[in-house]
């Protein structure tokens, strides 16, 4: 299949070419907040609980940055956008938590330093939902569903 001739090919959209890198940048900042807060929270809480609490701190950061700098043309209210953002992130938090725990328990077989294992596993966990989150936020949180998949509404 020749993707360049397909009018539905995703990267043909110049708005996508601008939005996705900005989404990645906003996500990197939010991920930094997420990981840094998890490291601090782990002093007081268990790793498993720290991952969840840190995720919510990163999620709120991501929402503010994404709404202000990535999907600026949304007509949805702050409350409606945040509610949709939260729903999309329920999937992402599940992905983050499962991947973080899976990699942590796997890496503990090879690396004896628990803080390093937790940092590596949490970093991978945070990175995994990038694509599912982008499309969820683009079409559900801040935009309209494309005509080809409106049946999902």
DSSP file (Angstrom, degrees, kcal/mol; ACC not computed):
  #  RESIDUE AA STRUCTURE BP1 BP2  ACC     N-H-->O    O-->H-N    N-H-->O    O-->H-N    TCO  KAPPA ALPHA  PHI   PSI    X-CA   Y-CA   Z-CA
    1    1 A X              0   0    0      0, 0.0     2,-0.9     0, 0.0     5,-0.0   0.000 360.0 360.0 360.0 128.4    0.0    0.0    0.0
    2    2 A X    >>  -     0   0    0      1,-0.2     3,-0.7     2,-0.0     4,-0.6  -0.770 360.0-171.2 -88.1 105.2    1.4    3.4   -1.0
    3    3 A X  G >4 S+     0   0    0     -2,-0.9     3,-0.5     1,-0.2     6,-0.3   0.800  77.9  64.5 -70.1 -29.9    0.7    5.6    2.1
    4    4 A X  G 34 S+     0   0    0      1,-0.2    -1,-0.2     3,-0.0     5,-0.1   0.799 104.8  45.3 -67.0 -27.3    1.7    8.8    0.4
    5    5 A X  G <4 S+     0   0    0     -3,-0.7     2,-0.5     3,-0.0    -1,-0.2   0.620  89.6  99.4 -89.3 -13.9   -1.1    8.6   -2.1
    6    6 A X    X<  -     0   0    0     -4,-0.6     3,-1.9    -3,-0.5     6,-0.1  -0.632  65.8-151.1 -77.0 119.3   -3.7    7.7    0.5
    7    7 A X  T 3  S+     0   0    0     -2,-0.5    -1,-0.2     1,-0.3    -4,-0.0   0.654  95.5  55.6 -68.6 -13.0   -5.6   10.8    1.4
    8    8 A X  T 3  S+     0   0    0     -5,-0.0    -1,-0.3     4,-0.0     2,-0.2   0.355  73.7 131.1 -97.3   5.1   -6.2    9.4    4.9
    9    9 A X    X   -     0   0    0     -3,-1.9     3,-1.4    -6,-0.3     4,-0.5  -0.433  57.1-138.4 -64.0 126.4   -2.5    8.9    5.6
   10   10 A X  G >  S+     0   0    0      1,-0.3     3,-1.2    -2,-0.2     6,-0.2   0.828  94.6  53.8 -58.8 -43.0   -1.9   10.5    9.0
   11   11 A X  G 3  S+     0   0    0      1,-0.3    -1,-0.3     5,-0.1     6,-0.1   0.550  91.7  75.1 -77.5  -5.3    1.4   12.2    8.4
   12   12 A X  G <  S+     0   0    0     -3,-1.4     2,-0.5    -6,-0.1    -1,-0.3   0.792  74.7  93.0 -71.9 -27.4    0.0   14.1    5.4
   13   13 A X    <>  -     0   0    0     -3,-1.2     4,-1.6    -4,-0.5     3,-0.2  -0.552  65.8-158.0 -71.1 114.9   -1.9   16.4    7.7
   14   14 A X  H  > S+     0   0    0     -2,-0.5     4,-1.1     1,-0.2    -1,-0.2   0.819  92.6  58.7 -67.6 -29.2    0.3   19.4    8.4
   15   15 A X  H  > S+     0   0    0      1,-0.2     4,-2.9     2,-0.2     3,-0.4   0.898 104.4  51.5 -64.0 -39.1   -1.5   20.1   11.6
   16   16 A X  H  > S+     0   0    0      1,-0.2     4,-2.6     2,-0.2     5,-0.3   0.892 104.0  57.7 -62.1 -39.4   -0.6   16.7   12.8
   17   17 A X  H  X S+     0   0    0     -4,-1.6     4,-0.5     1,-0.2    -1,-0.2   0.805 114.6  37.9 -63.3 -28.1    3.1   17.4   12.0
   18   18 A X  H  X S+     0   0    0     -4,-1.1     4,-1.3    -3,-0.4    -2,-0.2   0.853 117.6  49.1 -86.8 -40.2    2.9   20.4   14.3
   19   19 A X  H  X S+     0   0    0     -4,-2.9     4,-2.9     1,-0.2     5,-0.2   0.905 104.4  56.0 -69.2 -43.5    0.7   18.9   17.0
   20   20 A X  H  X S+     0   0    0     -4,-2.6     4,-2.6     1,-0.2     5,-0.2   0.926 108.2  45.7 -63.6 -47.0    2.6   15.6   17.6
   21   21 A X  H  X S+     0   0    0     -4,-0.5     4,-2.4    -5,-0.3    -1,-0.2   0.905 115.4  48.3 -62.0 -37.9    6.0   17.2   18.3
   22   22 A X  H  X S+     0   0    0     -4,-1.3     4,-2.8     2,-0.2    -2,-0.2   0.886 110.7  51.7 -65.8 -37.6    4.4   19.7   20.7
   23   23 A X  H  X S+     0   0    0     -4,-2.9     4,-2.6     2,-0.2    -2,-0.2   0.909 110.0  49.1 -63.0 -42.2    2.4   16.8   22.3
   24   24 A X  H  X S+     0   0    0     -4,-2.6     4,-2.5     2,-0.2    -2,-0.2   0.918 111.9  48.6 -63.1 -43.9    5.7   14.9   22.8
   25   25 A X  H  X S+     0   0    0     -4,-2.4     4,-2.2     2,-0.2    -2,-0.2   0.936 113.1  46.4 -63.2 -46.8    7.4   18.0   24.3
   26   26 A X  H  X S+     0   0    0     -4,-2.8     4,-2.5     1,-0.2    -1,-0.2   0.905 113.7  50.8 -60.2 -40.8    4.4   18.6   26.7
   27   27 A X  H  X S+     0   0    0     -4,-2.6     4,-2.9    -5,-0.2    -2,-0.2   0.865 107.1  52.8 -65.1 -37.4    4.5   14.9   27.5
   28   28 A X  H  X S+     0   0    0     -4,-2.5     4,-2.3     2,-0.2    -1,-0.2   0.906 110.9  46.8 -65.4 -40.9    8.2   15.0   28.2
   29   29 A X  H  X S+     0   0    0     -4,-2.2     4,-2.1     2,-0.2    -2,-0.2   0.938 115.3  45.8 -65.0 -45.6    7.7   17.9   30.7
   30   30 A X  H  X S+     0   0    0     -4,-2.5     4,-2.8     1,-0.2    -2,-0.2   0.883 111.8  52.4 -64.3 -38.2    4.8   16.1   32.3
   31   31 A X  H  X S+     0   0    0     -4,-2.9     4,-3.2     2,-0.2     5,-0.3   0.887 107.3  52.4 -65.5 -38.2    6.8   12.9   32.4
   32   32 A X  H  X S+     0   0    0     -4,-2.3     4,-2.8     2,-0.2     5,-0.3   0.935 111.8  45.6 -61.4 -45.7    9.7   14.7   34.1
   33   33 A X  H  X S+     0   0    0     -4,-2.1     4,-2.4     2,-0.2     5,-0.2   0.917 114.3  50.6 -60.8 -43.7    7.2   16.0   36.7
   34   34 A X  H  X S+     0   0    0     -4,-2.8     4,-2.0     2,-0.2    -2,-0.2   0.953 115.2  40.1 -58.9 -53.4    5.8   12.5   37.0
   35   35 A X  H  X S+     0   0    0     -4,-3.2     4,-2.3     2,-0.2    -2,-0.2   0.906 115.8  50.0 -68.9 -42.8    9.1   10.7   37.5
   36   36 A X  H  X S+     0   0    0     -4,-2.8     4,-2.1    -5,-0.3    -1,-0.2   0.925 112.7  46.9 -62.1 -44.3   10.6   13.4   39.8
   37   37 A X  H  X S+     0   0    0     -4,-2.4     4,-3.2    -5,-0.3    -1,-0.2   0.869 110.2  53.9 -67.1 -34.1    7.5   13.4   42.0
   38   38 A X  H  X S+     0   0    0     -4,-2.0     4,-2.1    -5,-0.2    -1,-0.2   0.907 107.1  51.1 -64.2 -40.6    7.6    9.5   42.1
   39   39 A X  H  < S+     0   0    0     -4,-2.3     4,-0.4     2,-0.2    -2,-0.2   0.928 115.4  42.1 -61.6 -44.3   11.2    9.6   43.3
   40   40 A X  H >< S+     0   0    0     -4,-2.1     3,-1.3     1,-0.2     4,-0.5   0.922 113.9  51.3 -68.3 -44.1   10.3   12.0   46.1
   41   41 A X  H >X S+     0   0    0     -4,-3.2     4,-3.1     1,-0.3     3,-1.3   0.816  97.1  68.1 -64.2 -29.8    7.1   10.2   47.0
   42   42 A X  T 3< S+     0   0    0     -4,-2.1    -1,-0.3     1,-0.3    -2,-0.2   0.724  89.5  65.6 -64.4 -19.9    8.9    6.8   47.2
   43   43 A X  T <4 S+     0   0    0     -3,-1.3    -1,-0.3    -4,-0.4    -2,-0.2   0.858 118.8  22.6 -64.6 -34.4   10.6    8.2   50.3
   44   44 A X  T <4 S+     0   0    0     -3,-1.3     2,-0.2    -4,-0.5    -2,-0.2   0.711 127.5  36.9-106.0 -26.7    7.2    8.3   52.0
   45   45 A X  S  < S-     0   0    0     -4,-3.1     2,-0.0     1,-0.1    -1,-0.0  -0.745  89.3 -86.3-125.0 168.6    5.1    5.8   50.2
   46   46 A X     >  -     0   0    0     -2,-0.2     4,-2.8     1,-0.1     5,-0.2  -0.322  42.0-110.6 -69.5 159.9    5.5    2.4   48.5
   47   47 A X  H  > S+     0   0    0      1,-0.2     4,-2.3     2,-0.2     5,-0.2   0.920 117.0  53.2 -56.4 -46.2    6.7    2.3   44.9
   48   48 A X  H  > S+     0   0    0      1,-0.2     4,-1.2     2,-0.2    -1,-0.2   0.904 114.0  40.5 -60.6 -44.6    3.3    1.0   43.7
   49   49 A X  H  > S+     0   0    0      1,-0.2     4,-2.5     2,-0.2     5,-0.2   0.886 112.3  56.6 -71.3 -39.6    1.3    3.9   45.4
   50   50 A X  H  X S+     0   0    0     -4,-2.8     4,-2.8     1,-0.2     5,-0.3   0.878 102.6  55.4 -59.7 -39.2    4.0    6.4   44.4
   51   51 A X  H  X S+     0   0    0     -4,-2.3     4,-1.7    -5,-0.2    -1,-0.2   0.911 110.8  45.2 -60.5 -42.2    3.6    5.5   40.7
   52   52 A X  H  X S+     0   0    0     -4,-1.2     4,-1.7     2,-0.2    -2,-0.2   0.949 115.5  44.5 -67.8 -50.1   -0.2    6.2   40.9
   53   53 A X  H  X S+     0   0    0     -4,-2.5     4,-1.6     1,-0.2    -2,-0.2   0.924 114.7  49.4 -62.2 -44.9    0.1    9.5   42.8
   54   54 A X  H  X S+     0   0    0     -4,-2.8     4,-2.6    -5,-0.2    -1,-0.2   0.859 105.2  59.1 -62.6 -35.2    2.9   10.7   40.6
   55   55 A X  H  X S+     0   0    0     -4,-1.7     4,-2.8    -5,-0.3    -1,-0.2   0.919 104.4  49.9 -60.3 -43.0    0.9    9.8   37.5
   56   56 A X  H  X S+     0   0    0     -4,-1.7     4,-2.1     2,-0.2    -1,-0.2   0.871 110.0  50.3 -66.2 -36.0   -1.9   12.2   38.6
   57   57 A X  H  X S+     0   0    0     -4,-1.6     4,-1.8     2,-0.2    -1,-0.2   0.929 114.4  44.4 -64.9 -44.8    0.6   15.0   39.1
   58   58 A X  H  X S+     0   0    0     -4,-2.6     4,-2.8     1,-0.2    -2,-0.2   0.874 110.9  55.5 -65.0 -37.3    2.0   14.4   35.7
   59   59 A X  H  X S+     0   0    0     -4,-2.8     4,-2.6    -5,-0.2    -2,-0.2   0.916 107.3  47.6 -63.5 -44.2   -1.5   14.1   34.2
   60   60 A X  H  X S+     0   0    0     -4,-2.1     4,-2.2     2,-0.2    -1,-0.2   0.903 112.9  49.6 -65.1 -40.3   -2.6   17.5   35.5
   61   61 A X  H  X S+     0   0    0     -4,-1.8     4,-2.4     1,-0.2     5,-0.2   0.929 111.5  49.3 -60.4 -46.1    0.6   19.0   34.2
   62   62 A X  H  X S+     0   0    0     -4,-2.8     4,-3.0     1,-0.2     5,-0.3   0.898 108.8  53.1 -61.4 -41.8    0.1   17.3   30.8
   63   63 A X  H  X S+     0   0    0     -4,-2.6     4,-2.6     2,-0.2     5,-0.3   0.949 111.0  45.5 -59.8 -49.5   -3.5   18.6   30.6
   64   64 A X  H  X S+     0   0    0     -4,-2.2     4,-1.9     1,-0.2    -2,-0.2   0.926 117.6  43.2 -62.0 -45.5   -2.6   22.2   31.2
   65   65 A X  H  X>S+     0   0    0     -4,-2.4     4,-2.7     2,-0.2     5,-0.5   0.908 115.5  48.5 -67.2 -42.1    0.3   22.1   28.7
   66   66 A X  I  X>S+     0   0    0     -4,-3.0     5,-2.2    -5,-0.2     4,-1.6   0.910 113.0  46.8 -66.3 -43.2   -1.6   20.2   26.1
   67   67 A X  I  <5S+     0   0    0     -4,-2.6    -1,-0.2    -5,-0.3     7,-0.2   0.903 119.6  40.0 -65.3 -41.1   -4.7   22.5   26.3
   68   68 A X  I  <5S+     0   0    0     -4,-1.9    -2,-0.2    -5,-0.3    -1,-0.2   0.867 132.2  17.0 -78.0 -37.7   -2.6   25.6   26.2
   69   69 A X  I  <5S+     0   0    0     -4,-2.7    -3,-0.2    -5,-0.2     3,-0.2   0.669 127.1  34.2-115.4 -19.5    0.1   24.7   23.6
   70   70 A X  I  <<S+     0   0    0     -4,-1.6     2,-0.9    -5,-0.5     3,-0.2   0.882 122.4  27.1-105.1 -62.4   -1.0   21.7   21.5
   71   71 A X  S > <S+     0   0    0     -5,-2.2     3,-1.0     1,-0.2    -1,-0.2  -0.559  71.8 153.5-104.1  67.5   -4.7   21.5   20.9
   72   72 A X  T 3   +     0   0    0     -2,-0.9    -1,-0.2     1,-0.2    -5,-0.1   0.692  60.2  64.7 -71.5 -21.3   -5.4   25.3   21.1
   73   73 A X  T 3   +     0   0    0     -3,-0.2    -1,-0.2     2,-0.0    -2,-0.1   0.343  69.0 133.4 -90.4   8.4   -8.5   25.3   18.9
   74   74 A X    <   -     0   0    0     -3,-1.0    69,-0.1    -7,-0.2    68,-0.1  -0.283  41.2-163.2 -61.9 141.9  -10.7   23.2   21.1
   75   75 A X        +     0   0    0     67,-0.3     2,-0.2     2,-0.1    -1,-0.1   0.396  57.1 109.5-101.7  -1.1  -14.2   24.5   21.7
   76   76 A X  S    S-     0   0    0     66,-0.3    -2,-0.0     1,-0.1    65,-0.0  -0.478  74.0-109.0 -77.9 147.5  -14.8   22.3   24.7
   77   77 A X     >  -     0   0    0     -2,-0.2     4,-2.8     1,-0.1     5,-0.2  -0.190  28.8-106.8 -68.4 165.5  -15.0   23.9   28.1
   78   78 A X  H  > S+     0   0    0      2,-0.2     4,-2.7     1,-0.2     5,-0.2   0.927 120.6  47.8 -58.6 -46.8  -12.2   23.4   30.7
   79   79 A X  H  > S+     0   0    0      2,-0.2     4,-2.4     1,-0.2    -1,-0.2   0.929 114.1  45.3 -62.9 -46.4  -14.4   21.0   32.7
   80   80 A X  H  > S+     0   0    0      1,-0.2     4,-2.4     2,-0.2     5,-0.2   0.916 114.8  48.2 -65.2 -42.5  -15.5   18.9   29.7
   81   81 A X  H  X S+     0   0    0     -4,-2.8     4,-2.9     1,-0.2    -2,-0.2   0.915 112.4  48.6 -63.4 -42.5  -12.0   18.7   28.4
   82   82 A X  H  X S+     0   0    0     -4,-2.7     4,-2.5    -5,-0.2    -2,-0.2   0.892 110.5  51.0 -67.5 -37.6  -10.6   17.7   31.8
   83   83 A X  H  X S+     0   0    0     -4,-2.4     4,-1.9    -5,-0.2    -1,-0.2   0.939 114.3  43.5 -62.7 -46.1  -13.2   15.1   32.2
   84   84 A X  H  X S+     0   0    0     -4,-2.4     4,-2.5     2,-0.2     5,-0.2   0.903 112.4  53.6 -65.3 -40.8  -12.5   13.6   28.8
   85   85 A X  H  X S+     0   0    0     -4,-2.9     4,-2.1     1,-0.2    -2,-0.2   0.907 108.3  50.6 -58.4 -42.9   -8.7   13.9   29.4
   86   86 A X  H  X S+     0   0    0     -4,-2.5     4,-0.9     2,-0.2    -1,-0.2   0.892 109.5  50.0 -64.1 -40.6   -9.2   12.0   32.7
   87   87 A X  H >X S+     0   0    0     -4,-1.9     4,-0.8     2,-0.2     3,-0.7   0.924 110.6  48.6 -65.1 -44.1  -11.1    9.2   30.9
   88   88 A X  H >X S+     0   0    0     -4,-2.5     4,-1.2     1,-0.2     3,-0.6   0.892 110.3  53.7 -61.4 -37.7   -8.4    8.8   28.2
   89   89 A X  H 3X S+     0   0    0     -4,-2.1     4,-3.2     1,-0.2    -1,-0.2   0.654  91.1  72.9 -75.4 -15.0   -5.8    8.7   30.9
   90   90 A X  H <X S+     0   0    0     -4,-0.9     4,-1.5    -3,-0.7    -1,-0.2   0.905 102.1  44.6 -61.1 -38.7   -7.5    5.9   32.7
   91   91 A X  H <X S+     0   0    0     -4,-0.8     4,-2.2    -3,-0.6    -2,-0.2   0.921 114.6  48.9 -67.6 -44.0   -6.3    3.7   29.9
   92   92 A X  H  X S+     0   0    0     -4,-1.2     4,-3.1     1,-0.2    -2,-0.2   0.877 108.1  52.6 -66.4 -38.1   -2.9    5.3   30.1
   93   93 A X  H  X S+     0   0    0     -4,-3.2     4,-2.7     2,-0.2     5,-0.2   0.890 108.9  50.7 -66.9 -35.9   -2.5    4.9   33.8
   94   94 A X  H  X S+     0   0    0     -4,-1.5     4,-2.4    -5,-0.2     5,-0.3   0.934 112.4  46.8 -63.4 -45.6   -3.3    1.2   33.5
   95   95 A X  H  X S+     0   0    0     -4,-2.2     4,-2.5     1,-0.2     5,-0.3   0.935 114.1  48.2 -60.2 -46.6   -0.7    0.9   30.8
   96   96 A X  H  X S+     0   0    0     -4,-3.1     4,-2.5     1,-0.2    -2,-0.2   0.919 113.6  45.8 -60.6 -46.4    1.9    2.8   32.9
   97   97 A X  H  X S+     0   0    0     -4,-2.7     4,-2.5     2,-0.2     5,-0.2   0.933 114.8  45.6 -66.1 -47.8    1.2    0.8   36.1
   98   98 A X  H  X S+     0   0    0     -4,-2.4     4,-2.7    -5,-0.2     5,-0.2   0.933 116.1  45.4 -63.1 -46.6    1.3   -2.6   34.4
   99   99 A X  H  X S+     0   0    0     -4,-2.5     4,-2.8    -5,-0.3     5,-0.3   0.924 112.8  51.3 -64.3 -43.6    4.4   -1.9   32.4
  100  100 A X  H  X S+     0   0    0     -4,-2.5     4,-2.2    -5,-0.3    -2,-0.2   0.929 114.9  41.8 -59.1 -46.6    6.2   -0.3   35.4
  101  101 A X  H  X S+     0   0    0     -4,-2.5     4,-2.5    -5,-0.2     5,-0.2   0.913 114.5  50.8 -68.9 -42.0    5.5   -3.3   37.6
  102  102 A X  H  X S+     0   0    0     -4,-2.7     4,-1.9    -5,-0.2    -2,-0.2   0.946 114.6  42.8 -60.3 -49.2    6.3   -5.9   35.0
  103  103 A X  H  X S+     0   0    0     -4,-2.8     4,-3.3    -5,-0.2     5,-0.2   0.892 112.4  54.8 -67.1 -38.1    9.7   -4.3   34.1
  104  104 A X  H  X S+     0   0    0     -4,-2.2     4,-1.9    -5,-0.3    -2,-0.2   0.955 111.3  43.0 -58.7 -50.7   10.5   -3.7   37.8
  105  105 A X  H  < S+     0   0    0     -4,-2.5     4,-0.3     1,-0.2    -1,-0.2   0.831 116.7  48.3 -68.6 -30.4   10.0   -7.4   38.7
  106  106 A X  H >< S+     0   0    0     -4,-1.9     3,-1.3    -5,-0.2     4,-0.2   0.927 112.0  48.1 -71.5 -46.3   11.8   -8.5   35.6
  107  107 A X  H >X S+     0   0    0     -4,-3.3     4,-2.8     1,-0.3     3,-2.4   0.792  95.5  72.3 -67.8 -27.4   14.8   -6.2   36.1
  108  108 A X  T 3< S+     0   0    0     -4,-1.9    -1,-0.3     1,-0.3    -2,-0.2   0.722  89.6  63.6 -61.0 -18.0   15.2   -7.1   39.7
  109  109 A X  T <4 S+     0   0    0     -3,-1.3    -1,-0.3    -4,-0.3    -2,-0.2   0.703 117.7  24.9 -73.3 -19.8   16.6  -10.4   38.4
  110  110 A X  T <4 S+     0   0    0     -3,-2.4     2,-0.4     1,-0.2    -2,-0.2   0.671 120.4  49.9-118.4 -26.8   19.5   -8.6   36.8
  111  111 A X     <  -     0   0    0     -4,-2.8    -1,-0.2     1,-0.1     6,-0.1  -0.970  55.5-164.7-123.3 128.8   20.1   -5.4   38.7
  112  112 A X        +     0   0    0     -2,-0.4     2,-0.9    -3,-0.1    -1,-0.1   0.672  65.5  93.8 -88.2 -15.9   20.3   -5.4   42.5
  113  113 A X     >  -     0   0    0      1,-0.2     4,-2.3     2,-0.1     5,-0.2  -0.669  57.6-165.8 -81.5 105.5   19.8   -1.6   43.0
  114  114 A X  H  > S+     0   0    0     -2,-0.9     4,-2.9     1,-0.2     5,-0.2   0.897  84.7  54.1 -61.2 -43.6   16.1   -1.2   43.6
  115  115 A X  H  > S+     0   0    0      1,-0.2     4,-2.1     2,-0.2    -1,-0.2   0.898 111.3  45.9 -60.1 -38.0   16.1    2.7   43.1
  116  116 A X  H  > S+     0   0    0      2,-0.2     4,-2.6     1,-0.2     5,-0.2   0.921 113.0  49.7 -69.1 -42.6   17.7    2.3   39.7
  117  117 A X  H  X S+     0   0    0     -4,-2.3     4,-2.9     1,-0.2     5,-0.3   0.918 111.6  49.1 -59.9 -43.8   15.3   -0.5   38.7
  118  118 A X  H  X S+     0   0    0     -4,-2.9     4,-2.4     2,-0.2     5,-0.2   0.891 111.0  49.7 -65.6 -38.9   12.4    1.6   39.8
  119  119 A X  H  X S+     0   0    0     -4,-2.1     4,-2.1    -5,-0.2    -2,-0.2   0.933 114.9  43.9 -64.1 -46.4   13.6    4.6   37.8
  120  120 A X  H  X S+     0   0    0     -4,-2.6     4,-2.2     2,-0.2     5,-0.2   0.944 116.3  46.1 -63.9 -48.6   14.1    2.5   34.7
  121  121 A X  H  X S+     0   0    0     -4,-2.9     4,-2.2    -5,-0.2    -2,-0.2   0.899 113.9  47.7 -65.7 -40.2   10.9    0.6   35.0
  122  122 A X  H  X S+     0   0    0     -4,-2.4     4,-2.3    -5,-0.3    -1,-0.2   0.881 109.1  54.8 -67.9 -37.0    8.8    3.8   35.7
  123  123 A X  H  X S+     0   0    0     -4,-2.1     4,-1.7    -5,-0.2    -2,-0.2   0.924 111.0  44.8 -61.7 -44.7   10.5    5.6   32.8
  124  124 A X  H  X S+     0   0    0     -4,-2.2     4,-1.7     1,-0.2    -1,-0.2   0.910 111.6  53.8 -63.9 -41.4    9.4    2.9   30.4
  125  125 A X  H  X S+     0   0    0     -4,-2.2     4,-0.6     1,-0.2    -2,-0.2   0.877 109.3  47.5 -60.5 -39.1    6.0    2.8   32.0
  126  126 A X  H  < S+     0   0    0     -4,-2.3     3,-0.3     1,-0.2    -1,-0.2   0.846 112.1  50.5 -70.7 -34.3    5.5    6.5   31.4
  127  127 A X  H >< S+     0   0    0     -4,-1.7     3,-1.5     1,-0.2    -2,-0.2   0.789  93.0  75.0 -75.8 -28.6    6.7    6.3   27.8
  128  128 A X  H >< S+     0   0    0     -4,-1.7     3,-0.5     1,-0.3     4,-0.3   0.866  90.2  52.8 -57.6 -44.5    4.5    3.5   26.6
  129  129 A X  T 3X S+     0   0    0     -4,-0.6     4,-2.5    -3,-0.3     5,-0.3   0.308  74.4 110.0 -80.5  14.4    1.1    5.3   26.3
  130  130 A X  H <> S+     0   0    0     -3,-1.5     4,-2.2     1,-0.2    -1,-0.2   0.921  82.7  37.5 -54.8 -51.1    2.4    8.2   24.1
  131  131 A X  H <> S+     0   0    0     -3,-0.5     4,-2.1     2,-0.2     5,-0.3   0.916 117.2  48.4 -73.9 -42.7    0.6    7.1   20.9
  132  132 A X  H  > S+     0   0    0     -4,-0.3     4,-2.0     1,-0.2    -1,-0.2   0.902 114.6  48.4 -63.8 -37.4   -2.7    6.0   22.5
  133  133 A X  H  X S+     0   0    0     -4,-2.5     4,-2.9     2,-0.2     5,-0.3   0.908 107.6  54.6 -67.9 -41.9   -2.8    9.1   24.5
  134  134 A X  H  X S+     0   0    0     -4,-2.2     4,-2.8    -5,-0.3     5,-0.2   0.955 113.8  40.1 -57.4 -51.4   -2.1   11.4   21.5
  135  135 A X  H  X S+     0   0    0     -4,-2.1     4,-2.3     1,-0.2     5,-0.4   0.883 114.6  53.2 -69.1 -36.7   -5.0   10.0   19.5
  136  136 A X  H  X>S+     0   0    0     -4,-2.0     4,-2.2    -5,-0.3     5,-1.5   0.920 115.3  40.1 -61.6 -43.3   -7.3    9.9   22.5
  137  137 A X  I  <>S+     0   0    0     -4,-2.9     5,-2.8     3,-0.2     6,-0.4   0.870 114.2  53.1 -75.1 -36.3   -6.7   13.5   23.3
  138  138 A X  I  <5S+     0   0    0     -4,-2.8    -2,-0.2    -5,-0.3    -1,-0.2   0.929 125.5  22.0 -63.6 -44.3   -6.7   14.7   19.7
  139  139 A X  I  <5S+     0   0    0     -4,-2.3    -2,-0.2    -5,-0.2    -3,-0.2   0.757 136.1  26.6 -99.6 -26.6  -10.1   13.1   18.9
  140  140 A X  I  <5S+     0   0    0     -4,-2.2    -3,-0.2    -5,-0.4    -4,-0.1   0.867 124.4  36.1-103.4 -51.2  -11.8   12.7   22.2
  141  141 A X  I   <S+     0   0    0     -5,-1.5   -57,-0.2   -57,-0.2    -3,-0.2   0.958 135.2   8.8 -71.4 -52.5  -10.5   15.2   24.7
  142  142 A X  S   <S+     0   0    0     -5,-2.8   -67,-0.3    -6,-0.1   -66,-0.3   0.515 122.5  31.1-112.7  -7.1   -9.9   18.3   22.5
  143  143 A X  S    S-     0   0    0     -6,-0.4     2,-0.3   -69,-0.1    -4,-0.1  -0.574  80.1 -79.6-136.6-163.8  -11.4   17.6   19.1
  144  144 A X        -     0   0    0     -2,-0.2     2,-0.2    -6,-0.1    -4,-0.1  -0.771  46.6-103.6-104.8 150.2  -14.0   15.9   17.1
  145  145 A X        -     0   0    0     -2,-0.3     5,-0.1     1,-0.1    -5,-0.0  -0.501  45.8-102.7 -68.0 140.3  -14.0   12.3   16.0
  146  146 A X    >   -     0   0    0     -2,-0.2     3,-1.7     1,-0.1     4,-0.1  -0.312  30.9-113.4 -60.5 150.7  -13.0   11.8   12.4
  147  147 A X  G >  S+     0   0    0      1,-0.3     3,-1.1     2,-0.2     4,-0.2   0.822 113.8  62.7 -56.9 -33.3  -16.0   11.1   10.1
  148  148 A X  G 3  S+     0   0    0      1,-0.2    -1,-0.3     2,-0.1     3,-0.1   0.720 114.5  31.2 -68.5 -20.5  -14.7    7.6    9.4
  149  149 A X  G X  S+     0   0    0     -3,-1.7     3,-1.6     1,-0.1    -1,-0.2   0.058  77.7 117.4-126.9  27.8  -15.0    6.6   13.1
  150  150 A X  G X   +     0   0    0     -3,-1.1     3,-2.0     1,-0.3    -1,-0.1   0.717  61.3  79.9 -65.2 -20.1  -17.9    8.6   14.3
  151  151 A X  G 3  S+     0   0    0      1,-0.3    -1,-0.3    -4,-0.2    -2,-0.1   0.702  79.4  70.1 -61.8 -16.7  -19.8    5.4   15.0
  152  152 A X  G <         0   0    0     -3,-1.6    -1,-0.3     1,-0.2    -2,-0.2   0.686 360.0 360.0 -73.4 -17.2  -17.8    5.1   18.2
  153  153 A X    <         0   0    0     -3,-2.0    -1,-0.2    -4,-0.2    -2,-0.1   0.491 360.0 360.0 -70.6 360.0  -19.7    8.1   19.7
